[in-house]
């Protein structure tokens, strides 16, 4: 039971971290494109 609970928590944490990284990458790419558009 304990191992299963830990596995579930780890999975949720990994999904959360991946989601945050994807959002950060998308925001950075969006800002980068906006900067290039305004510069050009």
ZATORBA-590803 format. One line per 10 residues: number of its first residue (from 1); their letters; for each residue z negated, x, y of C-alpha. Coordinates in Angstrom, 3 decimals. Each point is the difference from the previous one (the first is absolute). Layout:
NUM = a = Z X Y  ...
//
This chain:
1 = xxxxxxxxxx = 0.000 0.000 0.000  -0.950 2.736 2.448  3.135 2.015 -0.737  2.195 -3.071 0.450  -1.660 -0.816 3.326  0.540 3.578 1.177  3.638 -0.099 -1.086  0.552 -3.240 1.936  -1.650 1.433 3.124  2.055 3.204 -0.254
11 = xxxxxxxxxx = 3.168 -2.053 -0.330  -0.876 -2.047 3.073  -0.840 3.140 1.968  3.292 1.639 -0.998  1.941 -3.125 0.994  -1.881 -0.113 3.305  0.676 3.668 0.736  3.683 -0.349 -0.894  0.259 -3.105 2.204  -1.598 1.790 2.947
21 = xxxxxxxxxx = 2.301 2.999 -0.451  3.052 -2.276 -0.113  -1.110 -1.825 3.151  -0.684 3.299 1.783  3.408 1.363 -1.034  1.737 -3.195 1.134  -1.822 0.036 3.355  0.805 3.695 0.525  3.655 -0.532 -0.882  0.170 -3.043 2.317
31 = xxxxxxxxxx = -1.526 1.951 2.906  2.310 2.943 -0.728  3.062 -2.266 0.079  -1.241 -1.652 3.208  -0.467 3.441 1.572  3.520 1.082 -0.988  1.460 -3.277 1.291  -1.791 0.337 3.365  0.979 3.683 0.284  3.655 -0.783 -0.725
//
